[in-house]
Structure formats: structure tokens, C-alpha cells
């Protein structure tokens, strides 16, 4: 709050004329209390995650997108991100985009700046997107010896393996569209048809 008004003050003396004194009070400056939010982005093993995008929002915000954020920050190679020079008040911190291959988090962090120089620390976790693939015959028996590939929407092979009779687990698979392709079938079987599937940011497979 800034002030710079000049005030007129009247002094009245017994039996004398009224004198007017012009007093220049100068400026009065009130600095807002400001603080900082330090964030740490980790996976489910507490290892740092890079390239997660966070937003700082008003507490009454209902749509947590970049356009509505007061500030945005991206986690670095150490999983660190920060919002600096935040005025006194209450805020919400929310993930806008998860790192590629990790499940998007809906968790919202309520933070309050009470005193000048406040430092609020938060730790945000993402679990990896995990897809399990089973190679079975028509009777539900696991098959060995099938050479399989997962191909993304740009025709890149993102994973390749030979079935061993157990579920094949793919982790940190980015959200997107994929094709499951059998390159070589087990002995005695014909090559199976391609299977197309999608993975969303929450790790759901369709």
C-alpha cells in the first residue's frame, strides 16, 4: 500500500488567529509478505523425476490447466521445482503434466504463505505406467517362444521380447497409441493378428 498525501493540520491558539501548517508526510510503503514453495518430484521408489509440469493456482480454481495458473514450474533432473516470490495468502499446487511414462496425479496441495520468507516444501509422487502382456493359446495356457513387439504410432519399436510362459511387464510406457505385433509364433502356431491398444495418462489400457 502506498501513500503520499499531504495533510493540512490546523493549530488554534488562545486569542490568536488560526495558523495553517503544511506538513509533507512523505511516502509510507508497506511491503507484502512473500514466500517460496519448493517441490520435489519423485517416482514410487523416491527417485527424482524430470519434466513434470506444475501450476500454482488460486484456491477457488476448478480447472487446473496452464492458462489458469498464476505461475508454472517444471521439475529438473533432480526432481526439483519452485515457485518464488509468492505474495501472502492461500494457494493450490497441482500437477499439469506428468513425466512421460508416469501416471498423471490428481493430488492437489494446499499451501499458505503466512510470514515473510516462508518456505513451503512439498513432495509429489508419480507411479510408472505399467502394462502386462500375456501370450496364451485359445484355452488360456501361457505360450513360450513367441517373438513379440510393441510399436508406437510413429512405427518405432518401443519394446521387443520372446514370451517365456509368464506375463511380460512393460514399465514407463508413455500415454499414446500402440500396436502389439507377433513377429514369430511358437512352434505349431500361426502368427496372431496385430492388436491395437491405447494407454491414457492414468495408465488405463483400452
C-alpha positions, 0 to 999 in steps of 0.5 A, spaced: 500 500 500 502 506 498 501 513 500 503 520 499 498 525 501 499 531 504 495 533 510 493 540 512 493 540 520 490 546 523 493 549 530 488 554 534 491 558 539 488 562 545 486 569 542 490 568 536 488 567 529 488 560 526 495 558 523 495 553 517 501 548 517 503 544 511 506 538 513 509 533 507 508 526 510 512 523 505 511 516 502 509 510 507 510 503 503 508 497 506 511 491 503 507 484 502 509 478 505 512 473 500 514 466 500 517 460 496 514 453 495 519 448 493 517 441 490 520 435 489 518 430 484 519 423 485 517 416 482 514 410 487 521 408 489 523 416 491 527 417 485 527 424 482 523 425 476 524 430 470 519 434 466 513 434 470 509 440 469 506 444 475 501 450 476 500 454 482 493 456 482 488 460 486 484 456 491 477 457 488 480 454 481 476 448 478 480 447 472 487 446 473 490 447 466 496 452 464 492 458 462 489 458 469 495 458 473 498 464 476 505 461 475 508 454 472 514 450 474 517 444 471 521 439 475 529 438 473 533 432 473 533 432 480 526 432 481 526 439 483 521 445 482 519 452 485 515 457 485 518 464 488 516 470 490 509 468 492 505 474 495 501 472 502 495 468 502 492 461 500 494 457 494 493 450 490 499 446 487 497 441 482 500 437 477 499 439 469 503 434 466 506 428 468 513 425 466 512 421 460 511 414 462 508 416 469 501 416 471 498 423 471 496 425 479 490 428 481 493 430 488 492 437 489 496 441 495 494 446 499 499 451 501 499 458 505 504 463 505 503 466 512 510 470 514 515 473 510 520 468 507 516 462 508 518 456 505 513 451 503 516 444 501 512 439 498 513 432 495 509 429 489 509 422 487 508 419 480 507 411 479 510 408 472 505 406 467 505 399 467 502 394 462 502 386 462 502 382 456 500 375 456 501 370 450 496 364 451 493 359 446 485 359 445 484 355 452 488 360 456 495 356 457 501 361 457 505 360 450 513 360 450 517 362 444 513 367 441 517 373 438 513 379 440 513 387 439 510 393 441 510 399 436 508 406 437 504 410 432 510 413 429 512 405 427 518 405 432 519 399 436 518 401 443 519 394 446 521 387 443 521 380 447 520 372 446 514 370 451 517 365 456 510 362 459 509 368 464 506 375 463 511 380 460 511 387 464 512 393 460 514 399 465 514 407 463 510 406 457 508 413 455 500 415 454 499 414 446 497 409 441 500 402 440 500 396 436 502 389 439 505 385 433 507 377 433 513 377 429 514 369 430 509 364 433 511 358 437 512 352 434 505 349 431 502 356 431 500 361 426 502 368 427 496 372 431 493 378 428 496 385 430 492 388 436 491 395 437 491 398 444 491 405 447 494 407 454 491 414 457 495 418 462 492 414 468 495 408 465 488 405 463 489 400 457 483 400 452 
